[in-house]
Amino acid sequence: MTQMTYANENLNAVQEQMAKAAKLAQRTVDDVRLIAISKTRSADDIRPLLDTGHRLFGENRVQEAAAKWPGLRDEYDNVELHLVGQLQSNKAEDAVALFDAIHSLDRPSLIKALAKAMDKLDRRIPCFIQVNIGEESQKGGCAIADVASLLESARAAGIDVAGLMCVPPSAVNPAPYFALLAKLAKDNGLENLSMGMSGDFESAIKLGATHIRVGTALFGARD
Ligand SMILES: *Cc1c(COP(=O)(O)O)cnc(C)c1O
């Protein structure tokens, strides 16, 4: 099988699962965006998916993305790149320059750094507030109780908050966490939900995901 066939088959399979999940939830699948998570993959691994026409990708590290994507953007038009990993404040400017959306806004110091970077570069990109939905000490994201105040601070700083993002605890049923994130978004008047990965995106779609972040199901297992 060629690399492009492999990419095409995986993409078709994921899109079919997305359509089924959306249908069960009586949603239209066009309301769910598939972010192909290309962390750890080389440009050669990513090109076959770009060759299928897919254009929305996500990375979890600024430096890794900076090494791969400017070159790929020279080769392919209309690439949209989202940052889905933790962001250090000192990399805020690089992130605003490189990415089209940030899914990991989770603290006041980062709001400040991102607002400053956006002002300096005169470039506004939408952000998702990441919520530590399982209240796990090792995970990024703000406390559930802090969502409203972070939202207010981000808006006061001129940041466009698109919605909420979460990575639920592993090895347990994620559905209650997805439902909780959906409720938090609704309570705060936010439209978009970045939730669901290779193992659980169907559940996330049923519970309202507008952005799913899928790596393994598209590219195969990571090393
Ligand atoms: C790696 C990663 C994903 C994709 O995970 P898969 O299980 O490979 O689909 C999604 N979201 C975040 C934040 C990630 O770091």
The ligand as an ORCA input file, in Angstrom:
! r2SCAN-3c Opt
* xyz 0 1
  C      -1.483     13.499     21.264
  C      -2.689     14.284     21.536
  C      -3.908     13.972     20.909
  C      -4.088     12.817     19.935
  O      -4.045     11.586     20.589
  P      -4.336     10.224     19.809
  O      -4.713      9.289     20.885
  O      -3.061      9.857     19.110
  O      -5.434     10.465     18.846
  C      -5.007     14.775     21.200
  N      -4.919     15.811     22.058
  C      -3.762     16.143     22.657
  C      -3.756     17.300     23.596
  C      -2.625     15.389     22.424
  O      -1.483     15.725     23.055
*
